[in-house]
Amino acid sequence: MKKMYHLKTCDTNRRILKEMDTSGYILQEIKTEPITVIELDELFALTNSYEVLFSRKAKKFKQMDLKNQVLTEKDYRQLILDEYTFLKRPVIINEQEVYVGNTKKRVDINQNIGIKK
């Protein structure tokens, strides 16, 4: 399966979508079509961690004072399900490989899945 979870209001996600050949990919905009329990658990099966999928850059992370709490994998899972902004994005599934986030290092790795420089 080829799939991309993204947020259309995110400039970086829009740039990546523009630069990437998305033919053959299922594109899921997470604000209008939130990630389901099954989809999140499928991502967990590929990453072995909900924490890897969790965005600490979300505004609600600071608002909810989560940095001062000890979070478990169960907590990360529930937070992602409760609030779309907690899913680190984009999440790109290319068959059995998954790429999470948009850091410079991650975007460079994305060259392997068809993102043009």
trRosetta pair geometry for C-beta under 8 A, 3 or more apart (Angstrom, degrees):
i j d omega theta_ij theta_ji phi_ij phi_ji
1 26 7.4 -29 -177 13 98 119
1 93 6.0 7 101 119 93 126
1 95 6.9 133 45 -109 42 33
2 24 5.2 41 58 129 149 90
2 25 4.5 -90 131 -100 105 65
2 26 6.9 142 94 9 62 72
2 93 6.5 -178 -141 96 32 76
2 94 5.7 21 -117 -118 87 53
2 95 6.9 -9 -70 -42 76 56
3 25 6.2 145 -103 -165 21 79
3 26 4.4 -19 -111 60 84 97
3 27 7.8 176 -158 -77 59 25
3 28 6.6 14 -176 -2 104 110
3 92 7.6 177 92 -152 48 42
3 93 4.5 14 52 48 86 113
4 17 7.6 151 127 -98 154 89
4 20 8.0 127 -84 103 159 154
4 22 6.8 -73 11 -131 143 109
4 25 5.3 25 -6 171 104 133
4 26 7.3 177 25 83 63 51
4 27 5.3 -14 65 -113 101 66
4 28 7.0 178 88 28 50 71
4 90 5.6 -4 -171 179 97 127
4 91 7.0 161 -154 82 48 52
4 92 4.9 -5 -107 -107 87 73
4 93 7.4 -154 -70 24 44 68
5 28 5.1 -26 -106 74 65 105
5 30 5.4 53 -175 -59 96 114
5 35 6.4 13 -131 -79 142 113
5 39 7.9 124 -77 159 131 130
5 87 6.4 -67 136 146 137 141
5 89 6.1 -109 112 -116 86 102
5 90 6.2 160 79 -162 56 69
5 91 4.2 11 46 49 109 101
5 92 8.0 -139 29 -65 64 39
6 10 7.2 -133 179 48 82 119
6 13 4.4 144 -166 -168 104 126
6 16 7.6 -158 -119 75 131 117
6 17 6.4 82 -166 -61 172 118
6 27 6.6 -31 26 -162 117 91
6 28 7.3 137 24 75 67 52
6 29 6.2 -40 78 -106 77 57
6 30 6.9 -179 73 -6 23 95
6 89 5.7 130 -126 -176 43 123
6 90 4.4 -15 -93 -109 86 106
6 91 7.9 -151 -61 31 55 60
7 10 4.3 73 83 -7 104 114
7 13 5.3 141 56 12 66 165
7 29 6.8 96 -120 -158 32 73
7 30 5.7 -50 -78 45 78 101
7 31 5.9 78 -135 -25 87 105
7 84 7.5 134 -95 143 112 115
7 89 5.4 108 -4 91 99 164
7 90 7.9 -150 10 -85 69 72
8 13 7.0 -109 -92 103 22 126
8 14 6.8 69 -158 -78 52 94
8 29 5.1 -7 -25 -133 106 126
8 31 7.2 -99 28 30 88 120
9 31 7.0 33 5 -14 113 155
10 13 3.9 68 81 11 111 112
10 14 6.6 178 89 -13 57 82
10 89 6.6 144 26 95 166 124
11 14 5.7 -56 -149 36 31 112
11 15 6.4 32 154 -20 66 105
12 15 5.6 -51 -148 34 33 112
12 16 6.4 32 154 -18 65 105
12 102 4.7 106 147 151 135 160
13 16 5.7 -54 -147 37 32 110
13 17 6.3 34 154 -19 65 106
13 89 5.9 -4 -86 134 125 113
13 90 5.3 124 -123 -55 93 101
13 102 7.2 -107 -69 -66 62 148
14 17 5.7 -55 -148 37 31 112
14 18 6.3 32 153 -21 65 107
15 18 5.6 -56 -149 35 31 113
15 19 6.2 17 157 -10 66 112
16 19 5.9 -63 -143 44 29 103
16 20 5.7 19 162 -17 67 120
16 90 5.9 -139 88 4 152 136
16 102 6.6 -114 -47 -119 140 115
16 107 7.1 -124 -100 -121 110 103
16 110 7.3 -37 -146 149 113 167
16 115 6.4 -42 -154 -121 78 130
17 20 6.0 -64 -133 40 24 105
17 22 6.4 3 -153 -49 75 140
17 27 7.5 62 -127 -128 120 135
17 90 7.9 139 -56 -69 85 152
19 115 5.1 45 117 -163 106 83
19 116 5.1 -140 -176 56 84 76
19 117 7.6 45 -167 -89 131 18
20 110 7.4 -64 -94 161 118 121
20 113 7.4 3 -143 110 116 91
20 114 5.7 84 -157 105 77 91
20 115 4.5 -36 -89 -96 86 74
20 116 7.4 -177 -86 9 33 72
21 114 4.4 -86 42 166 99 129
21 116 7.6 79 -29 -26 88 101
22 25 4.5 -82 -168 43 74 126
22 27 6.2 21 -179 -62 138 117
25 92 7.9 -40 -135 -145 137 89
28 33 5.4 -106 -163 90 87 124
28 35 7.5 97 131 -85 139 71
28 39 8.0 -105 108 -152 174 157
29 32 4.9 25 97 36 111 103
29 33 5.9 90 65 27 66 95
30 33 6.7 -75 -113 74 25 63
30 34 6.0 54 -173 -119 68 43
30 35 5.9 -11 -132 -32 104 88
30 84 4.6 158 140 -161 104 117
30 87 5.8 -128 -159 57 165 142
30 89 6.9 -134 9 -84 141 142
31 34 7.6 13 -141 -73 13 71
31 84 5.5 164 -92 104 53 161
34 84 5.3 -116 -117 -78 90 110
35 39 4.8 -129 -164 89 83 126
35 40 5.3 96 143 -58 121 91
35 43 7.9 -21 -162 -6 140 138
35 80 6.9 -29 69 151 136 101
35 81 7.2 -104 87 -105 94 57
35 84 7.2 139 8 -118 89 81
35 87 6.1 116 -5 -75 142 153
36 39 4.6 96 51 8 79 102
36 40 6.9 -145 91 -4 40 87
37 40 6.0 -59 -147 39 27 109
37 41 6.2 24 156 -16 64 110
37 81 6.5 27 -86 -115 71 132
38 41 5.8 -59 -147 40 28 109
38 42 6.4 33 152 -23 63 104
39 42 5.5 -52 -151 32 32 114
39 43 6.7 33 151 -18 64 101
40 43 5.6 -51 -153 34 35 112
40 44 6.5 41 147 -22 65 102
40 50 7.6 33 173 -118 107 100
40 53 7.5 148 -149 127 85 164
40 77 6.5 121 146 -149 135 84
40 80 6.1 143 -128 108 135 128
40 81 6.3 -78 -21 -73 165 91
41 44 5.2 -44 -147 32 38 119
41 45 6.6 47 150 -25 63 98
42 45 5.6 -47 -154 28 34 115
42 46 7.0 27 149 -13 62 104
43 46 5.7 -59 -155 38 37 108
43 47 6.0 4 158 5 73 115
43 53 5.8 81 134 -92 133 145
43 91 6.4 -13 -125 178 134 150
43 93 7.6 -115 -102 -71 79 120
43 98 6.6 128 -145 -140 76 156
44 47 6.2 -72 -133 54 28 90
44 48 7.0 76 176 -98 63 15
44 49 7.1 -169 -139 49 73 16
44 50 5.9 -15 -100 -67 108 75
44 53 7.5 -76 -77 -10 66 142
44 77 7.4 3 -74 -101 137 111
45 48 7.7 26 -156 -67 17 55
46 93 6.9 -130 -72 -118 174 104
46 96 7.0 -174 -123 -170 102 56
46 97 7.8 107 -167 -172 121 13
46 98 4.3 95 136 -18 136 136
47 52 4.7 -147 171 73 133 141
47 53 6.3 148 58 -46 164 98
47 98 5.8 -81 -61 78 91 143
47 100 6.8 35 -100 -31 141 142
48 52 7.9 58 70 6 59 138
49 52 4.1 88 89 -4 115 105
49 53 7.1 170 106 -4 71 83
49 73 6.9 -112 -147 -119 59 109
50 53 5.6 -63 -160 42 44 110
50 54 6.3 55 143 -39 72 107
50 73 4.9 121 30 -163 111 74
50 74 7.9 126 34 -60 154 13
50 76 3.8 150 117 100 111 117
50 77 4.4 -85 -117 -63 160 74
50 80 6.6 -140 -169 0 105 137
51 54 5.3 -52 -148 22 36 121
51 71 7.6 140 -101 103 100 113
51 73 6.5 -79 -29 -103 92 69
51 76 5.0 -122 -76 -79 55 166
52 88 7.6 -96 144 32 49 143
52 100 5.9 101 149 67 93 163
53 76 7.3 121 65 156 88 118
53 80 6.2 16 116 -97 113 155
53 87 6.2 -31 164 -141 94 70
53 88 5.7 -159 -174 28 38 99
53 91 6.8 15 -133 -93 95 136
53 100 6.0 -107 -102 -138 57 143
54 76 4.6 -89 -59 -151 140 109
54 79 6.8 51 -128 82 115 123
54 80 6.2 -110 -96 -63 78 108
54 86 5.8 -24 -144 171 75 92
54 87 7.7 -62 -108 -108 36 31
54 88 6.3 35 84 -28 13 102
55 58 4.8 99 101 -30 107 97
55 61 7.3 -123 112 -45 69 134
55 85 6.9 -100 70 152 131 62
55 86 5.7 -172 44 -161 86 36
55 87 6.5 21 -6 93 110 17
55 88 4.1 150 -66 -83 87 67
55 89 7.2 -34 -59 4 138 72
55 101 7.9 151 -96 -102 91 91
56 61 5.2 130 -157 -156 50 165
56 66 7.8 -143 -129 92 80 120
56 67 7.4 82 -157 -85 113 93
57 61 7.1 90 52 18 10 144
58 61 4.7 113 69 -20 82 99
58 83 7.4 117 173 125 154 123
58 85 4.1 124 -136 137 120 103
58 86 5.3 -66 -11 -86 163 53
59 62 6.3 -60 -169 38 44 102
59 63 6.0 39 142 -18 75 115
59 85 7.0 -34 32 155 79 155
60 63 5.0 -57 -136 46 42 115
60 64 5.5 31 166 -12 77 110
60 66 8.0 49 127 -11 71 126
60 83 5.8 -69 61 162 166 162
60 85 5.9 119 12 79 117 131
60 86 7.0 -68 70 -62 122 93
61 64 6.6 -62 -142 43 17 98
61 66 5.0 -82 -158 44 64 124
61 67 6.8 71 157 -43 95 87
61 86 7.4 129 -66 -108 92 87
62 65 7.3 25 -179 -78 36 40
62 66 7.8 -75 -63 30 20 84
62 67 7.1 7 -103 -9 57 117
65 68 5.3 -29 168 34 92 112
65 69 7.0 98 118 -23 76 102
66 69 5.3 -64 -152 35 48 113
66 71 6.6 20 -173 -54 102 130
66 79 7.7 59 -114 -117 150 155
69 75 7.9 -149 126 -179 123 160
71 75 4.1 -131 -159 89 85 139
71 76 5.8 97 149 -53 123 80
71 79 7.7 -26 -148 -13 137 141
72 75 4.8 107 49 2 67 100
72 76 7.3 -127 99 -2 40 85
73 76 5.7 -50 -149 35 35 112
73 77 6.4 39 152 -22 65 105
74 77 5.7 -53 -150 34 30 114
74 78 6.5 25 155 -15 64 107
75 78 6.0 -60 -148 39 29 106
75 79 6.2 29 156 -19 66 109
76 79 5.8 -57 -145 37 28 111
76 80 6.4 28 157 -18 64 107
76 86 7.9 -173 -161 159 64 125
77 80 6.1 -61 -154 35 26 108
77 81 6.5 20 153 -13 63 110
78 81 5.7 -59 -148 41 33 110
78 82 6.0 30 156 -19 68 111
79 82 5.7 -58 -142 39 29 109
79 83 6.3 -34 177 36 66 101
79 86 4.8 -142 135 -174 96 172
80 83 7.4 -88 -133 62 18 63
80 86 4.7 -129 -95 99 54 111
80 87 5.2 85 -150 -72 101 78
82 86 7.6 37 64 17 79 139
83 86 5.0 81 85 -8 95 108
84 87 6.1 -44 -170 15 53 110
87 91 6.8 -69 168 -20 108 126
88 91 6.9 97 88 -64 73 94
88 100 5.3 61 96 172 121 99
88 101 4.8 -28 161 -78 120 82
89 101 7.3 67 66 -101 13 35
89 102 7.1 4 110 -24 51 110
90 99 7.8 29 96 100 87 94
90 101 7.7 -124 51 -24 44 2
90 102 6.5 76 14 -63 73 103
91 98 6.7 -9 -173 -171 89 102
91 99 7.3 164 -155 83 42 54
91 100 5.3 2 -111 -110 80 73
92 98 7.0 156 82 -156 50 52
92 99 4.4 -6 57 55 102 102
92 100 8.0 -155 26 -68 66 37
92 110 6.9 79 41 -124 156 108
92 113 6.2 143 139 107 138 163
93 97 7.4 154 -157 83 49 50
93 98 5.2 -18 -102 -103 70 82
94 97 4.8 -16 66 65 91 101
94 98 7.7 175 24 -84 67 33
94 99 7.3 29 1 -4 107 104
94 112 8.0 -178 66 113 164 93
94 113 4.7 -133 -62 -122 155 124
97 113 7.5 -154 92 -76 129 122
99 106 6.3 134 -177 -172 99 97
99 109 6.3 179 -125 103 121 114
99 110 5.7 117 173 -90 165 86
99 113 6.7 -131 -8 3 142 147
100 106 7.2 -90 79 -140 44 141
101 106 4.8 171 90 -35 93 176
102 106 6.1 -126 -121 82 11 126
102 107 6.0 40 -162 -60 61 103
103 106 4.5 91 52 8 77 105
103 107 6.9 -147 89 -6 37 86
104 107 5.9 -55 -144 37 28 109
104 108 6.5 32 154 -21 63 105
105 108 5.8 -55 -153 33 30 113
105 109 6.7 31 150 -18 63 104
106 109 5.6 -53 -153 34 35 113
106 110 6.6 45 146 -30 64 102
107 110 5.2 -45 -153 23 38 122
107 115 6.9 -103 -168 110 75 160
108 111 6.2 -21 -179 -12 44 110
109 112 6.2 -31 170 10 59 112
110 113 5.5 -61 -163 42 63 102
110 115 4.4 29 127 11 107 137
111 115 5.9 -86 -90 63 40 88
111 117 7.0 -5 -103 -45 109 100
